[in-house]
Amino acid sequence: MTDEQVARALLQAGVVTPEQLQLAASRRTAEKSLAQMLVDLGYVTPQQIQHLAPGALGQARPAPVAPPRPAPPAAAPVDLRGRRLDVEVVMKLPRDRAVALQAIPIALHGNTLTVAMADPHNLPAIDEIRRITGHRVEAVPATAAMIMQAINLYYAGSAIDQATALVGEAKDRETPMSPDLQVIQDLVADAPAIRYVNAIIEEAVRQKASDIHLEPRESGFYLRYRVDGLLRPPRELPKEWQNSIIARTKIMAGMDIAESRLPQDGRFRMNVLGRVVDFRVSSLPTLYGEKIVLRLLDRASLILDLTQLGFNEETRQMFEELILKPQGMILVTGPTGSGKSTTLYAALNRTKSETKNVVTVEDPIEYQLEGINQTQVNPRIDLTFARQLRHILRQDPDVILVGEIRDFETAEMAFRAALTGHLVLSTLHTNDAPSAMTRLVDMGIEPFLICSSVIAVLAQRLVRTICANCRAPYQPDPLDLLRIGLSCEEARHIAFTRGVGCPACGYTGFRGRVGVYELMIINEAIRDALMKGMNASQIRRLAIDHGMRTLRDDGIEKMKQGLTTPDELARVLFAFTEDEEMMRPLQRAAAASQAPSPKPSGG
């Protein structure tokens, strides 16, 4: 069959998407057909090709005919979750063949290679693995999803694999764990160290990671990526290259490689895969060496349009009206990594104009925005938020962004700015919108000052969204429904979906994130409640009575739209639920699950 016929057959069957076909066609070579490239990329299996496009992969070798014998009892699938595999054993089978055959080597004993396979009775596949590895193959069963997750973990990328091979070639040059400065500089200048760090960064950008963790431990040196808010399982790097990789990273960030006793901060910019990416680097001395964390700041991925952040239309319109007001304070709350900075940058982008003087004070400046005057605090020279704010007020500002209200002095200056005709945007670390009011009181701000200045509080979280390529219907665990306060009656009217895992999402079932929001507008009733000394729970109930849409309400609405799952909402929102009526059925269910089973009566 021609490539065109193969493409038409697969598209009509719904096995691949046009985007996947386009990618495979762009990577096709003279030696490989379109069908073979689709198999190598993991979009289809050889069995699907043979069924839908016979002959596209060439003549398949018939499986050897064995004499009839009784079928052995089916073995239980091997559980690969949390199982630590030897990278050298895994690498005996190239990634493209591992994906195509849905197999991964998991152990080597003598000349026998144990391979986890989705189909352990696929004799042609076993023969191919035997030919590639040169070992006798013992196939054991495992689920396809678990195999693909392991492949995604251990084959982190061809660039890292190539760097690992270079390390293998240089093993005779193992480095002591505490070399002097000259030895470190010599090591960092070596091509393997440079390639290793570049490969780690390249793979992070390819996976759309937000952070890279380089962690020295007693058992080894590990690499972890944070993708969509969650850290992926660690990948072990050669321990002997720990110092050179860390030193190379510190040099790129302009940090002192001779200082390993104190924490340091640095940053650098790099062109990766055709994109300019900024990196914020932090080092932390630990028991087994310096831990390095790199934060990726990709300007191309920054969303500066409020309509793309996931706001409910009504909430977005109210928020836009608020940020266009001439004065007052708007607070954005949530834990670290909840997207507060992105929301504030989008708000600044919406409110800026040639007739306004917009000034920020940040720690640090994460993204550079055109048309906005951005400043950064510097504790080393006593340039704090409060001190910088004092000088900003002399610069005739219209809109001021304070990166974070951390102490009474910063809060006092911010409130003074809001009271004197400026619009002030800032962040605060609280669990929900009502808690921001009581948190400010705890910091020492007078309630009348809060009531006079704060016009709204926006609380937010980020939840992972279901991968569009592998979405499928399913029935969630009843406990997950209880954790988000959803009754069985409400659940009957919802068509639940989740991602089953595919190459596009790294076999996690999720791809990307969306915001979940709670906007509390400060009205007279809430001001009266604060002046009377009501607590956060009482203010929360009052805000809901006046129409506030809670984080839970917004999350459930996004779940009904098919954007996320109940267990993902429960992961993000459950810890902050204060509704006692909603908690009672969960507490009863939890107590029932922990209660011992009744003993059978003797007789």
C-alpha distance (Angstrom), angle and dihedral (degrees) to the residues before:
residue distance angle dihedral
M1 . . .
T2 3.82 . .
D3 3.79 122.0 .
E4 3.81 89.1 -108.0
Q5 3.81 91.7 54.5
V6 3.81 91.1 47.1
A7 3.81 91.6 50.1
R8 3.81 92.5 48.3
A9 3.83 92.3 48.9
L10 3.81 93.8 49.4
L11 3.80 93.8 45.0
Q12 3.81 93.1 49.4
A13 3.80 89.6 50.5
G14 3.80 90.9 50.2
V15 3.80 92.2 -126.1
V16 3.82 95.7 127.6
T17 3.79 136.4 22.3
P18 3.83 126.2 -123.9
E19 3.82 88.9 -110.9
Q20 3.80 91.6 55.1
L21 3.80 90.9 48.8
Q22 3.79 90.5 49.3
L23 3.81 91.9 51.3
A24 3.80 92.6 47.5
A25 3.80 91.3 48.4
S26 3.81 91.3 51.0
R27 3.82 90.7 53.7
R28 3.80 96.2 42.4
T29 3.81 115.7 122.5
A30 3.79 134.3 -165.9
E31 3.81 89.5 -101.6
K32 3.81 95.9 50.4
S33 3.76 129.5 55.3
L34 3.79 123.8 -140.0
A35 3.80 89.9 -103.5
Q36 3.80 92.6 53.1
M37 3.80 91.5 48.0
L38 3.82 90.9 51.9
V39 3.80 88.9 52.4
D40 3.81 92.1 47.7
L41 3.80 91.0 51.7
G42 3.81 90.4 51.9
Y43 3.80 96.0 -118.9
V44 3.81 94.4 120.8
T45 3.80 137.5 13.1
P46 3.81 125.1 -121.4
Q47 3.81 88.0 -114.1
Q48 3.83 91.3 57.6
I49 3.80 91.0 49.6
Q50 3.81 92.7 49.4
H51 3.81 90.6 48.8
L52 3.81 98.9 45.1
A53 3.82 101.0 28.0
P54 3.85 108.6 24.6
G55 3.77 113.9 -157.6
A56 3.81 95.3 14.6
L57 3.80 91.5 116.2
G58 3.80 94.5 42.2
Q59 3.77 127.8 -109.2
A60 3.78 109.4 -27.4
R61 3.82 115.1 -138.8
P62 3.80 109.3 -114.4
A63 3.74 115.2 -114.6
P64 3.83 114.3 -106.9
V65 3.77 112.1 -96.4
A66 3.77 112.6 -120.3
P67 3.78 123.6 -162.1
P68 3.79 113.6 -99.3
R69 3.78 113.5 -88.2
P70 3.78 136.2 161.2
A71 3.80 113.0 -78.0
P72 3.82 111.6 -108.1
P73 3.78 117.9 -124.3
A74 3.82 111.5 -86.6
A75 3.80 112.3 -99.6
A76 3.78 119.7 -129.3
P77 3.83 113.6 -103.5
V78 3.79 115.4 -99.4
D79 3.81 113.5 -111.1
L80 3.83 107.2 -130.5
R81 3.80 95.9 176.5
G82 3.77 110.6 115.7
R83 3.80 91.1 -2.2
R84 3.79 111.7 135.6
L85 3.79 112.1 -137.3
D86 3.78 128.9 -162.7
V87 3.82 106.0 -108.1
E88 3.83 91.6 -148.5
V89 3.81 90.0 56.2
V90 3.80 92.8 46.7
M91 3.81 91.8 49.8
K92 3.80 91.7 59.0
L93 3.79 86.5 85.5
P94 3.85 114.8 54.0
R95 3.76 116.1 -120.9
D96 3.80 96.5 -117.0
R97 3.81 91.6 54.9
A98 3.81 91.7 43.4
V99 3.81 89.7 55.5
A100 3.81 94.0 43.3
L101 3.82 93.9 47.7
Q102 3.83 94.9 36.5
A103 3.79 89.5 -129.8
I104 3.81 137.7 124.0
P105 3.84 129.5 -172.6
I106 3.79 110.4 -121.0
A107 3.83 105.9 172.6
L108 3.81 143.1 10.8
H109 3.81 121.8 -152.8
G110 3.78 112.9 176.3
N111 3.81 104.7 -50.9
T112 3.81 94.6 -23.4
L113 3.79 115.6 102.2
T114 3.80 114.7 -161.2
V115 3.80 110.1 -146.9
A116 3.81 126.0 -171.4
M117 3.80 108.4 -140.3
A118 3.78 135.1 -179.3
D119 3.82 86.7 -139.9
P120 3.83 108.6 28.4
H121 3.83 90.3 178.5
N122 3.82 93.6 61.1
L123 3.81 97.1 114.8
P124 3.84 96.5 -177.4
A125 3.81 88.8 54.3
I126 3.80 91.8 48.6
D127 3.82 90.0 49.6
E128 3.80 90.1 51.8
I129 3.82 92.5 50.1
R130 3.83 89.5 48.6
R131 3.81 90.5 51.3
I132 3.84 93.8 47.3
T133 3.80 97.8 44.7
G134 3.79 100.8 32.6
H135 3.80 90.7 -135.2
R136 3.77 134.8 113.4
V137 3.82 105.8 -100.7
E138 3.79 126.4 -135.5
A139 3.82 109.2 -170.8
V140 3.80 119.9 -152.1
P141 3.82 125.2 -177.4
A142 3.82 124.7 -106.7
T143 3.78 132.8 159.1
A144 3.80 116.3 -90.7
A145 3.81 92.0 -125.1
M146 3.80 92.4 53.1
I147 3.82 91.8 47.8
M148 3.79 92.0 50.7
Q149 3.81 91.5 48.8
A150 3.82 89.5 52.6
I151 3.81 90.8 47.5
N152 3.79 90.2 50.6
L153 3.80 90.0 50.1
Y154 3.80 101.8 44.6
Y155 3.80 98.8 34.0
A156 3.82 91.5 54.3
G157 3.78 91.5 166.9
S158 3.76 142.6 -42.1
A159 3.79 91.9 -104.6
I160 3.81 92.4 57.9
D161 3.80 90.2 44.4
Q162 3.79 90.0 54.7
A163 3.80 90.6 48.4
T164 3.81 89.7 50.3
A165 3.78 89.1 53.5
L166 3.80 89.7 52.2
V167 3.80 89.7 51.4
G168 3.78 88.8 51.9
E169 3.79 89.6 55.1
A170 3.81 90.6 51.0
K171 3.81 99.3 46.9
D172 3.79 91.8 115.2
R173 3.83 86.3 67.9
E174 3.80 96.9 61.0
T175 3.79 112.3 164.6
P176 3.80 127.5 -132.4
M177 3.79 113.8 -113.1
S178 3.82 93.0 -117.2
P179 3.82 107.1 34.9
D180 3.77 121.9 169.3
L181 3.80 121.5 -102.6
Q182 3.81 95.5 -95.3
V183 3.82 92.1 52.9
I184 3.82 90.7 50.6
Q185 3.79 92.1 50.2
D186 3.81 90.9 50.0
L187 3.80 91.2 49.9
V188 3.79 94.2 48.2
A189 3.79 90.8 52.0
D190 3.82 89.8 58.9
A191 3.78 117.6 104.4
P192 3.86 94.2 -126.4
A193 3.83 92.5 59.2
I194 3.80 92.2 47.2
R195 3.80 92.2 46.4
Y196 3.78 92.0 47.1
V197 3.81 94.1 54.5
N198 3.82 91.8 42.6
A199 3.81 90.3 49.9
I200 3.82 91.8 50.6
I201 3.81 91.0 50.4
E202 3.80 93.4 44.6
E203 3.79 92.0 52.3
A204 3.83 90.7 48.3
V205 3.81 91.2 55.2
R206 3.80 91.0 45.3
Q207 3.83 91.3 52.8
K208 3.84 90.9 44.1
A209 3.79 90.6 -121.6
S210 3.80 119.7 176.1
D211 3.82 95.3 -156.6
I212 3.82 140.0 22.4
H213 3.81 118.3 -150.8
L214 3.82 120.8 -161.6
E215 3.80 105.2 -170.5
P216 3.82 126.5 -175.1
R217 3.79 111.7 -155.0
E218 3.78 135.2 171.4
S219 3.80 90.3 -104.3
G220 3.81 96.2 47.4
F221 3.79 148.2 -59.2
Y222 3.80 115.6 -62.6
L223 3.80 139.7 -164.8
R224 3.80 123.2 -153.2
Y225 3.80 132.1 177.5
R226 3.80 125.5 -154.3
V227 3.80 107.8 -141.4
D228 3.82 123.1 177.5
G229 3.78 90.5 -8.9
L230 3.82 97.8 -53.3
L231 3.80 129.2 96.0
R232 3.79 113.3 -120.3
P233 3.84 118.0 -133.8
P234 3.82 113.3 -79.9
R235 3.78 124.7 -93.5
E236 3.79 116.5 -150.0
L237 3.80 117.9 -124.7
P238 3.82 124.9 -164.9
K239 3.80 107.1 -76.5
E240 3.80 91.9 -146.4
W241 3.83 89.9 64.4
Q242 3.81 95.1 50.8
N243 3.82 96.1 103.3
S244 3.79 96.3 44.4
I245 3.84 93.8 48.0
I246 3.81 91.9 48.6
A247 3.81 92.4 44.8
R248 3.80 92.2 48.3
T249 3.82 89.9 52.2
K250 3.82 92.2 48.6
I251 3.80 92.1 49.9
M252 3.80 90.9 51.2
A253 3.82 89.0 51.8
G254 3.82 93.9 48.4
M255 3.81 93.1 -112.9
D256 3.81 128.1 145.2
I257 3.81 107.9 -96.8
A258 3.81 91.6 -169.1
E259 3.84 90.9 61.4
S260 3.80 112.8 76.5
R261 3.82 100.1 147.5
L262 3.81 98.5 70.3
P263 3.83 131.9 54.5
Q264 3.80 114.2 -106.1
D265 3.79 137.6 -168.6
G266 3.78 129.5 -151.9
R267 3.76 143.4 150.4
F268 3.78 140.6 -152.8
R269 3.79 140.8 177.0
M270 3.79 124.8 -128.2
N271 3.79 138.5 176.8
V272 3.82 106.0 -124.1
L273 3.80 123.5 179.0
G274 3.79 90.2 -19.0
R275 3.82 94.6 -49.5
V276 3.80 130.1 104.0
V277 3.81 108.9 -125.9
D278 3.81 128.0 -176.3
F279 3.81 118.3 -144.9
R280 3.79 127.8 -156.7
V281 3.80 110.1 -158.7
S282 3.80 128.6 -161.2
S283 3.80 127.8 -178.3
L284 3.80 125.1 -161.1
P285 3.83 124.3 -174.3
T286 3.80 110.4 -127.9
L287 3.80 135.3 176.0
Y288 3.82 93.1 -88.4
G289 3.81 100.9 35.0
E290 3.79 139.9 -64.1
K291 3.79 117.8 -32.0
I292 3.80 112.9 -146.2
V293 3.80 125.7 -158.5
L294 3.80 121.1 -173.4
R295 3.82 118.5 -164.5
L296 3.81 112.5 -154.4
L297 3.80 115.2 -141.1
D298 3.78 106.5 -171.8
R299 3.81 109.3 -174.2
A300 3.81 90.1 -162.5
S301 3.82 91.4 59.7
L302 3.82 95.4 48.0
I303 3.80 110.4 113.1
L304 3.80 111.5 -144.4
D305 3.81 97.0 170.4
L306 3.80 117.0 90.4
T307 3.81 90.2 -152.1
Q308 3.82 90.5 65.5
L309 3.82 98.7 51.5
G310 3.79 96.8 79.7
F311 3.80 100.7 -101.2
N312 3.77 118.5 160.5
E313 3.81 104.5 -113.0
E314 3.80 94.2 -115.3
T315 3.81 92.4 47.3
R316 3.81 91.8 47.6
Q317 3.80 92.8 52.4
M318 3.81 91.8 49.4
F319 3.82 91.3 47.7
E320 3.82 92.0 49.5
E321 3.81 90.5 51.2
L322 3.80 89.6 51.5
I323 3.83 96.7 50.2
L324 3.82 90.4 50.8
K325 3.82 92.3 58.0
P326 3.82 115.0 112.3
Q327 3.81 96.9 -126.1
G328 3.78 145.1 6.1
M329 3.79 136.3 77.3
I330 3.81 127.3 -78.4
L331 3.80 117.5 -169.5
V332 3.82 126.1 -159.8
T333 3.81 112.9 -159.1
G334 3.76 136.8 -171.7
P335 3.81 141.5 103.7
T336 3.80 124.7 -68.0
G337 3.79 111.3 -68.1
S338 3.80 95.8 24.0
G339 3.81 94.7 119.4
K340 3.82 99.2 -102.7
S341 3.82 94.2 139.1
T342 3.81 92.0 50.1
T343 3.81 90.9 52.0
L344 3.80 91.9 49.1
Y345 3.81 92.8 47.6
A346 3.80 89.7 50.6
A347 3.81 89.3 48.7
L348 3.82 91.1 50.9
N349 3.79 90.6 48.4
R350 3.81 89.2 53.2
T351 3.80 95.9 46.6
K352 3.83 100.2 40.7
S353 3.80 120.0 102.3
E354 3.79 139.9 154.0
T355 3.81 88.7 -96.3
K356 3.82 95.2 56.0
N357 3.80 132.1 73.0
V358 3.82 105.9 -142.1
V359 3.82 116.7 -171.5
T360 3.81 130.2 177.4
V361 3.79 134.9 -165.6
E362 3.81 110.8 -160.2
D363 3.80 141.5 169.3
P364 2.95 97.9 -125.3
I365 3.81 120.4 -5.6
E366 3.80 102.5 -119.1
Y367 3.79 101.3 -178.1
Q368 3.79 130.4 16.4
L369 3.81 112.0 -128.1
E370 3.79 124.4 -160.1
G371 3.80 115.4 -120.8
I372 3.82 95.5 16.9
N373 3.82 127.0 104.0
Q374 3.81 105.2 -131.2
T375 3.81 123.8 -169.3
Q376 3.79 131.4 -178.9
V377 3.80 131.8 -145.4
N378 3.80 119.4 -121.9
P379 3.84 114.6 -164.5
R380 3.83 91.3 -173.5
I381 3.79 90.1 70.9
D382 3.81 94.4 32.4
L383 3.81 92.7 -105.2
T384 3.81 97.1 149.3
F385 3.80 131.2 171.4
A386 3.81 91.2 -99.5
R387 3.81 95.0 47.7
Q388 3.80 92.5 46.8
L389 3.81 90.7 47.8
R390 3.79 90.2 53.5
H391 3.80 90.2 57.4
I392 3.83 93.8 41.7
L393 3.81 89.5 59.0
R394 3.82 87.9 61.7
Q395 3.83 90.0 55.7
D396 3.82 95.2 73.0
P397 3.84 95.8 -114.1
D398 3.79 125.8 -175.5
V399 3.81 98.6 -171.4
I400 3.81 124.4 25.9
L401 3.81 126.4 -168.7
V402 3.81 114.9 -160.1
G403 3.81 108.0 -166.1
E404 3.80 93.8 -143.6
I405 3.80 139.1 -12.9
R406 3.80 101.9 -131.2
D407 3.80 105.5 156.6
F408 3.78 144.9 16.1
E409 3.82 94.8 -95.3
T410 3.83 93.2 54.4
A411 3.81 91.5 44.1
E412 3.82 91.6 50.0
M413 3.82 92.5 51.8
A414 3.81 91.8 46.0
F415 3.80 91.9 51.0
R416 3.79 91.0 47.5
A417 3.83 88.7 53.9
A418 3.82 91.6 49.3
L419 3.80 91.3 50.3
T420 3.81 94.5 50.2
G421 3.80 98.6 59.9
H422 3.81 104.8 -77.7
L423 3.79 132.2 120.2
V424 3.82 107.5 -127.1
L425 3.80 123.4 -165.4
S426 3.80 119.9 -170.9
T427 3.80 145.5 148.1
L428 3.77 133.5 -117.2
H429 3.80 131.0 -173.9
T430 3.82 106.5 -120.7
N431 3.79 133.5 129.8
D432 3.79 96.9 -120.2
A433 3.79 142.2 -2.2
P434 3.84 99.4 -90.6
S435 3.82 91.5 50.6
A436 3.81 89.4 63.0
M437 3.82 90.6 70.0
T438 3.80 95.2 53.7
R439 3.82 90.9 41.1
L440 3.80 90.2 59.1
V441 3.81 90.2 50.0
D442 3.83 89.2 51.3
M443 3.82 88.5 53.1
G444 3.80 89.1 58.9
I445 3.82 101.5 -99.5
E446 3.79 112.5 143.4
P447 3.84 113.5 -114.7
F448 3.82 92.5 -127.8
L449 3.84 89.0 55.9
I450 3.81 91.1 51.6
C451 3.81 91.7 48.1
S452 3.81 91.0 50.1
S453 3.81 96.0 48.6
V454 3.82 114.4 28.1
I455 3.80 112.6 80.2
A456 3.83 99.2 171.3
V457 3.80 144.6 -2.7
L458 3.80 122.3 -149.4
A459 3.82 117.5 -162.2
Q460 3.79 118.5 -168.5
R461 3.80 147.0 174.2
L462 3.79 134.5 -174.2
V463 3.81 120.0 -125.2
R464 3.79 125.3 -172.0
T465 3.79 116.4 -109.5
I466 3.80 125.4 -132.8
C467 3.80 115.0 -99.7
A468 3.82 108.4 -106.0
N469 3.82 92.3 -148.3
C470 3.82 97.1 60.5
R471 3.79 104.1 26.7
A472 3.81 114.0 147.9
P473 3.82 136.0 166.4
Y474 3.82 118.9 -102.7
Q475 3.79 142.8 160.7
P476 3.84 112.7 -111.8
D477 3.78 126.0 -136.0
P478 3.85 109.3 -89.5
L479 3.81 89.5 -131.8
D480 3.83 90.1 59.7
L481 3.80 88.9 53.1
L482 3.79 90.6 51.0
R483 3.79 91.3 48.9
I484 3.79 90.5 61.4
G485 3.80 92.9 40.9
L486 3.80 97.4 -108.7
S487 3.79 116.1 148.8
C488 3.79 122.9 -140.9
E489 3.79 89.3 -113.8
E490 3.82 92.0 55.8
A491 3.81 91.4 44.6
R492 3.84 92.2 57.1
H493 3.81 90.1 69.5
I494 3.82 96.5 50.7
A495 3.81 125.2 88.4
F496 3.81 101.0 -144.2
T497 3.80 120.1 -154.1
R498 3.79 136.1 178.9
G499 3.80 139.2 175.6
V500 3.80 114.9 -97.3
G501 3.83 93.1 -161.4
C502 3.80 132.7 -93.0
P503 3.83 139.3 171.4
A504 3.82 91.6 -90.2
C505 3.82 93.2 62.8
G506 3.80 97.9 32.5
Y507 3.83 89.0 -107.6
T508 3.81 91.7 -69.7
G509 3.82 96.3 112.3
F510 3.82 90.7 -127.4
R511 3.78 132.0 89.8
G512 3.80 122.6 178.2
R513 3.80 130.7 -13.8
V514 3.78 137.7 -105.0
G515 3.79 131.7 -158.0
V516 3.80 125.6 -106.5
Y517 3.81 112.1 -157.8
E518 3.80 143.4 -163.8
L519 3.82 116.2 -171.1
M520 3.80 117.6 -167.6
I521 3.81 113.9 -171.7
I522 3.80 111.5 -157.3
N523 3.80 107.0 -123.3
E524 3.80 132.0 168.8
A525 3.81 93.8 -87.3
I526 3.83 92.3 55.3
R527 3.82 91.5 45.0
D528 3.83 90.0 52.7
A529 3.82 90.7 48.3
L530 3.80 91.6 52.0
M531 3.81 92.4 47.8
K532 3.83 89.0 51.5
G533 3.83 90.1 54.1
M534 3.83 98.1 -112.4
N535 3.80 116.0 170.2
A536 3.81 127.0 -118.3
S537 3.82 94.6 -94.0
Q538 3.80 92.0 53.6
I539 3.82 91.8 46.9
R540 3.81 88.8 48.4
R541 3.81 93.5 54.6
L542 3.80 89.8 46.6
A543 3.83 91.7 51.1
I544 3.82 91.1 49.3
D545 3.80 89.9 50.8
H546 3.82 87.3 55.4
G547 3.79 92.9 52.7
M548 3.80 105.8 -87.6
R549 3.81 112.3 161.2
T550 3.82 106.3 -138.8
L551 3.81 128.6 -140.9
R552 3.80 88.4 -107.6
D553 3.81 92.9 51.0
D554 3.80 92.1 49.9
G555 3.80 91.8 45.7
I556 3.80 93.6 51.0
E557 3.80 90.0 48.8
K558 3.82 90.0 54.3
M559 3.80 89.4 48.1
K560 3.81 89.8 53.1
Q561 3.81 88.1 51.7
G562 3.81 88.9 56.6
L563 3.80 94.9 -112.7
T564 3.81 98.7 120.5
T565 3.82 143.7 1.5
P566 3.82 135.0 -106.1
D567 3.81 93.5 -114.0
E568 3.82 91.0 52.0
L569 3.81 90.7 50.5
A570 3.80 90.0 47.5
R571 3.82 90.5 51.0
V572 3.80 92.0 54.7
L573 3.81 104.6 31.3
F574 3.79 108.8 26.7
A575 3.79 97.0 82.9
F576 3.80 91.7 57.9
T577 3.82 99.3 48.6
E578 3.81 112.5 121.5
D579 3.81 101.4 171.5
E580 3.81 103.8 118.4
E581 3.81 93.7 -165.6
M582 3.81 89.9 56.1
M583 3.82 92.4 46.2
R584 3.80 96.5 54.8
P585 3.84 97.8 74.6
L586 3.81 89.4 46.3
Q587 3.78 92.0 51.2
R588 3.81 90.5 49.5
A589 3.82 91.3 48.8
A590 3.80 91.6 48.4
A591 3.81 91.4 48.6
A592 3.81 91.0 49.3
S593 3.82 92.0 50.5
Q594 3.83 91.1 52.2
A595 3.79 96.7 44.1
P596 3.83 114.4 107.3
S597 3.79 116.5 -108.0
P598 3.82 114.0 -103.6
K599 3.78 112.6 -99.1
P600 3.79 116.0 -117.5
S601 3.76 113.1 -106.1
G602 3.77 115.6 -108.3
G603 3.74 120.4 -117.0
